[in-house]
Amino acid sequence: EIHYDHLSVEVLETKNKTKVPLLCLRCPGANITIIFSHGNASDCGSMYLLYTLIALALRVNVVGYDYTGYGASLGEGVPPTEKQTYKDIDRVYEWCIESKLVKDPSKEIILYGQSVGSGPSCYLAAHKPVAGLVLHSPIMSGLRVITTSRLLACFDIFPNINRIKKVKCPVYIIHGKNDQEVLFEHGTQLYSSVPIEYRYEPWWVPNKGHNDIVAGNEQEFCRRL
């Protein structure tokens, strides 16, 4: 059970003065904090049950946040962009240290990126010390979701397939074999690009698509996580 005194809501200000809503579920005695970057059609409200499931099952702190232009930050009038998501997750990472939720991020912070959230998660893992990276239905890059052609590569966003080669922490990838939104190949190609010493055995989930890996599969999900 999550008690109200273990739940806090913050509004952070980024370097370019946008506001990022943050939801923190604290688990007493936890020595791991998960920074969860959600997918495109989500916000902290819709993700709350999953945050709670993870916090209770794994006995970890969970920090969820909305990107600028999403959820509770919609009123800011700033549209969501790739570069802004990087500023957002940078600020969340800083807050985890400033708030003393985390002392040593290289041992205590695990990044969890779902779908589009794999973009800011891979970015941060390639630039900051963290203890681990979980990619759930991740994308190789934005354009690769819609085409295999590289003719427009200069316009691509979230180049995870390149950044994943630079991470220096264990990487765990989850992908549904029946994913029709972000094809299963995205997960396998990312896994192949992770430095060998940081590859954690992936979970290729049979009979599951893009958004239904956890539903009806909660115990297996938590056990593997």
C-alpha positions, 0 to 999 in steps of 0.5 A, a space after each residue: 500500500 502506498 501511503 499519502 506521506 510516501 507520495 509527493 507532487 512537484 513542479 520543476 522548472 527547466 533551464 528554459 523556464 518550462 514547467 515539468 510536473 513530477 510524481 514521486 512514490 517513495 518506498 521506505 528503505 529503498 536504495 533504487 529509484 526508477 525515473 520513468 519516461 512514459 510513452 506518447 499517448 500517456 501522462 502521469 495520471 494514466 501511468 499511476 497504477 503502473 508506477 504503484 505496481 512497480 514501487 510496491 512489487 520491487 520496493 523501489 522509489 518511482 519518479 514519473 514526470 510529464 514532458 513539457 507540453 504533456 499532461 499537467 504541463 499543457 497549460 504552459 503553451 510550449 509544444 513538446 519537442 525532442 530537445 525539450 524532453 532532454 531538458 525535462 529529464 535532465 531536470 528530473 535527474 537533478 531533482 532526484 539528487 537535490 532532494 536527497 532521494 538519491 546520493 549516488 546516481 551511478 548506483 541508485 538511478 535506473 532509467 525506464 523508457 517506454 515507447 517514445 520515452 526510450 528517447 530521453 532515457 537513452 539520451 540520459 544514459 549516454 550522458 549521465 552516470 546511472 545504474 541501469 536502463 530499461 527499455 519497454 517497447 522502444 524505438 530505434 529512432 523516430 523515423 525508423 518507426 515509419 520507414 526503413 529508408 535513411 534518405 531523410 536521416 538528417 531529420 530523424 529524432 531520438 537516435 536511440 540506435 546510435 546512443 545505445 552504443 555509448 551507455 555504460 550501464 546494464 540494459 534490459 529490453 522488453 518488446 512484444 513480438 506482436 507489436 504493430 506500432 513499433 515493430 519487434 525489430 526495433 527491440 532486437 536491433 537495439 539489443 544487438 547494438 548494446 555493448 556486449 558487457 552491458 547486455 541483460 537478457 531481454 524479454 521478448 514477449 509472445 502474443 503481446 503488442 505495443 501497449 498490452 505487455 503488462 495487462 494480465 501479465 503483472 506477476 511475470 512482468 514484476 518478476 522479470 523486472 
